[in-house]
Amino acid sequence: MNLILFGPPAAGKGTQAKRLVEQRGMVQLSTGDMLREAIASGSELGKQCQAIMSEGGLIADDIVIALIEARLKEAEDAGGAIFDGFPRTLAQAEALDAMLAKLGKQIDAVVRLKVDDDALLERVAKRFADQGRPDDNPESFKVRLDAYNRNTAPLLPYYAEKGLLTEIDGMGAIDAVASAIDAALS
């Protein structure tokens, strides 16, 4: 199964993906985690990504697509992927469809976690204070949230027209969100 967890930064996609990995043996492909790994490596790519992300910018499609493509076969061999933070643009969605088609696979479900922007800002401010993740700086987060809302809007009808989109209230308790996701996948 290939699943997209869809929602803005800090909506709980990573929390739910980790649970699904444990329960279903799938591989989580989190672009945020991949980009943080690139930054931590100190590579030239990591330095470029750090500069963009610290300002709240989005990384170019070609870089993000290459990161996903490098791990896609591993995910498919494990029984499927949970895409977390990808795709974020229509170009990325089309590239994902093409990558999966080469492997004879497809997206099976898209779960959108609907959340309140103001509550997300509070959540991120707390996470920034607790963990100090540079991409959670509240000011750069506002830029990322605006970019998410602007760039990902075309993806909702794209997946809805394919009959793949399920929307879930992401503001509930973690267990309630998990139950709703499980129901959507069964």
Residue pairs with C-beta under 8 A, 6 or more apart in sequence:
1 24
1 26
1 79
1 80
1 108
1 109
1 185
2 75
2 80
2 81
2 83
2 100
2 105
2 106
2 107
2 108
2 109
3 20
3 26
3 80
3 81
3 82
3 83
3 107
3 108
3 109
3 110
3 111
3 185
4 82
4 83
4 86
4 87
4 107
4 109
4 110
4 111
4 159
5 13
5 16
5 17
5 82
5 83
5 84
5 111
5 113
6 13
6 110
6 111
6 112
6 113
6 152
6 155
6 159
6 165
7 13
7 112
7 113
7 114
7 115
7 170
8 115
8 117
8 120
8 144
8 145
8 148
8 149
9 32
9 85
9 120
9 124
9 135
9 141
9 144
9 145
9 148
10 120
10 123
10 124
10 127
10 136
10 141
11 113
11 115
11 120
11 170
12 113
12 115
12 170
12 174
12 177
13 30
13 84
13 85
13 113
14 28
14 30
14 32
14 33
14 84
15 174
16 113
16 174
16 177
16 178
16 181
17 28
17 30
17 82
17 84
18 28
19 178
20 26
20 28
20 82
20 181
21 27
21 28
21 82
24 79
24 80
25 78
25 79
26 75
26 78
26 79
26 80
26 81
26 82
27 71
27 74
27 75
27 78
27 80
27 81
27 82
28 81
28 82
28 84
29 68
29 71
29 72
29 75
29 81
29 82
29 83
29 84
29 86
30 84
30 85
31 59
31 64
31 67
31 68
31 84
31 85
31 86
31 88
32 84
32 85
32 135
33 84
34 67
34 68
34 71
35 49
35 53
35 59
35 67
36 133
36 135
38 45
38 46
38 49
38 67
39 46
39 47
39 49
39 50
39 53
40 46
45 63
49 59
49 63
50 134
52 58
52 59
53 59
53 134
53 135
53 140
54 134
54 135
54 137
54 140
55 140
55 143
56 137
56 139
56 140
56 141
56 142
56 143
56 144
56 147
57 143
57 147
58 88
58 144
58 147
58 151
61 89
61 91
61 92
61 95
64 86
64 88
64 92
65 92
65 95
65 96
65 99
68 83
68 86
68 96
68 99
69 99
72 81
72 99
72 100
72 103
73 103
75 81
76 103
76 105
80 108
83 96
83 107
86 92
86 96
87 93
87 95
87 96
87 155
88 148
88 151
88 152
88 155
89 151
89 152
89 154
89 155
90 154
90 155
90 158
93 155
93 158
93 159
96 107
97 106
97 107
100 106
100 107
107 159
107 162
107 164
108 164
109 164
109 166
109 184
109 185
110 159
110 164
110 165
110 166
111 166
111 167
111 168
111 181
111 184
111 185
112 156
112 165
112 166
112 167
112 168
113 168
113 170
113 177
114 167
114 168
114 169
114 170
114 171
115 170
115 171
116 171
117 145
117 149
119 171
120 141
120 145
121 138
121 141
121 142
121 145
124 136
124 138
124 141
125 138
127 133
127 136
128 136
128 137
128 138
128 141
134 140
135 141
135 144
156 165
159 165
166 184
168 177
168 180
168 181
168 184
169 177
169 180
170 177
172 180
